Amino acid sequence: MDAEKAKKQLLDALDKHEEVWEWIRLLDDGIGTYEEVSKIAEIAGNEIASTLAGGYSEELLDAYMRAGHSIISDIGEQAQRNLNDAAHVGIAPMKTKYPKAKVRDLAYEIAVADPESVPVVIANGVPTLALTMVDDIVKYNADFQADAGLRPIIVRTWSGSYPSHDTKHTDWCHDLAGEYEYRKEPRNVYARHKGCRCRVEYFPSKDAKGRITALAKGEIDRSGVLWNTRADTLGQRLRRAKRNK
């Protein structure tokens, strides 16, 4: 299976989740952030894991993870554009490459796992890998904008629960949660264990964080914001990809 066919199938699966299209609407409206991206990425990871549980191969893993990366890149680009607009920053969103090494690592972990453990490895590993794709976008854009002279904010939010009910890792993630000035964050702020569902977000500045929150609440209007910089909305682009053979 190629990645384009896998992407169409993945979008078909996401289409069944009403909340996904509500989050995409928020992104299209200019008030969605990496919070929505992470939520969609987690559902995409769960859908991929469910598909692979029905018949796994390394080729299928690669095809579906490439499909997931394509979708996550699209929604991540929209989130970053929204944040840049809220910060009044005319910088184009930065895109990340497909994480081939991380996918190979997961494939190896599945290959050496006891056959009875494979479903658990897939169920924990695939959504975690999807969320690391969001982390990569966050870090890449934060690095670039910090180098450009901005003062980004990194926010890690504790999910509160994990599929494995792993108390040790729950405490570890709980201690990592917080809001940090960029380059003053904990060294392992992007680190994840298998099954981790914590969310890592980024804002170009504290002002941008407050502004986009106020926009979402309707407390301020869009005056002076660089909104709607693409003719096609994210939803339109994804639906077009869903229709493509």
FENNORHU-V683687 format. One record per residue. N is the residue number from 0. SS is DSSP state (2 for helix, 1 for strand, 0 for the rest). PSI is psi as a letter, one per 30 degrees, with the letter a starting at -180 (999 if undefined). D_LAST is the distance of its C-alpha to the last C-alpha in Angstrom with 1 decimal. Layout:
n & ss & psi & d_last
N & SS & PSI & D_LAST
N & SS & PSI & D_LAST
This chain:
n & ss & psi & d_last
0 & 0 & k & 12.5
1 & 0 & l & 11.3
2 & 2 & e & 11.5
3 & 2 & e & 8.0
4 & 2 & e & 6.8
5 & 2 & e & 10.3
6 & 2 & e & 10.0
7 & 2 & e & 7.5
8 & 2 & e & 9.9
9 & 2 & e & 12.8
10 & 2 & e & 12.1
11 & 2 & e & 12.0
12 & 2 & e & 15.3
13 & 2 & f & 16.7
14 & 0 & f & 16.2
15 & 0 & f & 18.8
16 & 0 & j & 21.3
17 & 2 & e & 23.0
18 & 2 & f & 24.9
19 & 2 & e & 21.9
20 & 2 & f & 21.1
21 & 2 & e & 24.9
22 & 2 & e & 25.0
23 & 2 & e & 22.2
24 & 2 & e & 24.3
25 & 2 & e & 27.3
26 & 2 & e & 25.6
27 & 2 & e & 24.6
28 & 0 & f & 28.2
29 & 0 & g & 29.6
30 & 0 & f & 31.4
31 & 0 & k & 28.9
32 & 0 & a & 29.9
33 & 2 & f & 29.1
34 & 2 & e & 30.3
35 & 2 & e & 27.1
36 & 2 & e & 25.0
37 & 2 & e & 26.9
38 & 2 & e & 26.4
39 & 2 & e & 22.6
40 & 2 & e & 22.7
41 & 2 & e & 24.9
42 & 2 & e & 22.7
43 & 2 & e & 19.6
44 & 2 & e & 22.0
45 & 2 & e & 23.2
46 & 2 & e & 19.7
47 & 2 & e & 19.0
48 & 2 & e & 22.5
49 & 2 & e & 22.1
50 & 2 & e & 19.1
51 & 2 & f & 21.0
52 & 2 & f & 24.1
53 & 0 & f & 22.6
54 & 0 & j & 22.1
55 & 0 & k & 22.8
56 & 0 & l & 22.4
57 & 2 & e & 22.8
58 & 2 & e & 19.6
59 & 2 & e & 17.7
60 & 2 & e & 20.0
61 & 2 & e & 19.1
62 & 2 & e & 15.3
63 & 2 & e & 15.6
64 & 2 & e & 18.4
65 & 2 & e & 16.5
66 & 2 & e & 13.8
67 & 2 & e & 16.9
68 & 2 & e & 18.6
69 & 2 & e & 15.9
70 & 2 & e & 16.1
71 & 2 & e & 19.9
72 & 2 & e & 20.3
73 & 2 & e & 18.8
74 & 2 & e & 21.0
75 & 2 & e & 23.9
76 & 2 & e & 23.8
77 & 2 & e & 24.2
78 & 2 & e & 27.0
79 & 2 & e & 28.8
80 & 2 & e & 28.6
81 & 2 & e & 30.2
82 & 2 & e & 32.9
83 & 2 & e & 33.6
84 & 2 & e & 34.0
85 & 2 & f & 36.3
86 & 0 & f & 38.3
87 & 0 & h & 38.5
88 & 0 & k & 37.2
89 & 0 & h & 35.3
90 & 0 & k & 33.7
91 & 0 & k & 30.0
92 & 0 & k & 28.2
93 & 0 & k & 28.1
94 & 0 & l & 25.0
95 & 0 & l & 25.3
96 & 0 & l & 24.0
97 & 0 & k & 22.1
98 & 0 & i & 25.1
99 & 2 & e & 24.9
100 & 2 & e & 28.5
101 & 2 & e & 28.2
102 & 2 & e & 25.2
103 & 2 & e & 27.4
104 & 2 & e & 30.3
105 & 2 & e & 28.5
106 & 2 & e & 27.3
107 & 2 & e & 31.0
108 & 2 & e & 32.3
109 & 2 & e & 30.1
110 & 2 & e & 31.3
111 & 2 & f & 34.9
112 & 0 & l & 34.9
113 & 0 & k & 36.7
114 & 2 & e & 34.3
115 & 2 & f & 35.4
116 & 2 & f & 34.7
117 & 2 & e & 31.1
118 & 2 & e & 29.6
119 & 2 & e & 31.8
120 & 2 & e & 31.0
121 & 2 & e & 27.2
122 & 2 & e & 27.9
123 & 2 & e & 30.1
124 & 2 & e & 28.6
125 & 2 & e & 24.9
126 & 2 & e & 25.5
127 & 2 & e & 28.4
128 & 2 & e & 26.3
129 & 2 & e & 23.8
130 & 2 & e & 26.9
131 & 2 & f & 28.3
132 & 2 & e & 25.3
133 & 2 & e & 26.5
134 & 2 & e & 30.1
135 & 2 & e & 29.1
136 & 2 & e & 27.9
137 & 2 & e & 31.0
138 & 2 & e & 33.3
139 & 2 & e & 31.9
140 & 2 & e & 32.2
141 & 2 & e & 35.6
142 & 2 & e & 36.9
143 & 2 & e & 36.0
144 & 2 & e & 37.4
145 & 2 & e & 40.5
146 & 2 & f & 41.1
147 & 0 & f & 40.8
148 & 0 & g & 43.7
149 & 0 & l & 42.1
150 & 0 & i & 43.2
151 & 0 & l & 40.1
152 & 1 & k & 40.5
153 & 1 & k & 38.8
154 & 1 & k & 38.6
155 & 1 & k & 38.0
156 & 1 & k & 37.9
157 & 0 & k & 38.9
158 & 0 & f & 36.6
159 & 0 & f & 39.6
160 & 0 & l & 38.1
161 & 0 & l & 36.2
162 & 0 & e & 34.7
163 & 0 & f & 37.4
164 & 0 & h & 40.2
165 & 0 & j & 41.4
166 & 2 & e & 44.5
167 & 2 & e & 45.2
168 & 2 & f & 41.9
169 & 2 & e & 42.0
170 & 2 & e & 45.3
171 & 2 & e & 44.1
172 & 2 & e & 41.1
173 & 2 & e & 43.5
174 & 2 & f & 45.8
175 & 2 & f & 43.0
176 & 0 & k & 42.0
177 & 1 & l & 43.3
178 & 1 & k & 42.9
179 & 1 & k & 43.8
180 & 1 & k & 44.6
181 & 0 & k & 42.4
182 & 0 & g & 44.0
183 & 0 & g & 46.4
184 & 0 & l & 43.9
185 & 0 & k & 44.4
186 & 0 & e & 43.4
187 & 0 & h & 41.0
188 & 0 & f & 39.5
189 & 0 & f & 35.9
190 & 0 & k & 36.8
191 & 0 & k & 35.1
192 & 0 & l & 36.0
193 & 0 & k & 33.5
194 & 0 & f & 32.8
195 & 0 & k & 33.8
196 & 0 & g & 32.3
197 & 0 & l & 34.4
198 & 1 & k & 33.0
199 & 1 & k & 33.8
200 & 1 & l & 33.7
201 & 1 & k & 34.9
202 & 1 & k & 36.5
203 & 0 & f & 37.8
204 & 0 & l & 41.2
205 & 2 & e & 43.1
206 & 2 & e & 43.2
207 & 2 & e & 39.5
208 & 2 & e & 39.2
209 & 2 & e & 41.8
210 & 2 & e & 40.3
211 & 2 & f & 36.8
212 & 2 & e & 38.4
213 & 2 & e & 40.6
214 & 2 & e & 37.7
215 & 2 & e & 35.9
216 & 2 & f & 39.2
217 & 0 & g & 39.8
218 & 0 & f & 43.0
219 & 0 & l & 42.3
220 & 0 & a & 40.2
221 & 0 & g & 37.9
222 & 0 & k & 40.7
223 & 0 & g & 40.6
224 & 0 & k & 37.2
225 & 0 & i & 34.5
226 & 0 & l & 31.9
227 & 0 & i & 28.4
228 & 0 & f & 28.0
229 & 0 & k & 24.4
230 & 0 & e & 23.3
231 & 0 & k & 20.0
232 & 0 & l & 20.6
233 & 2 & e & 19.0
234 & 2 & e & 17.8
235 & 2 & e & 16.1
236 & 2 & e & 14.4
237 & 2 & e & 13.2
238 & 2 & e & 12.1
239 & 2 & e & 10.1
240 & 2 & e & 8.4
241 & 2 & e & 8.0
242 & 2 & f & 6.4
243 & 0 & k & 3.8
244 & 0 & 999 & 0.0
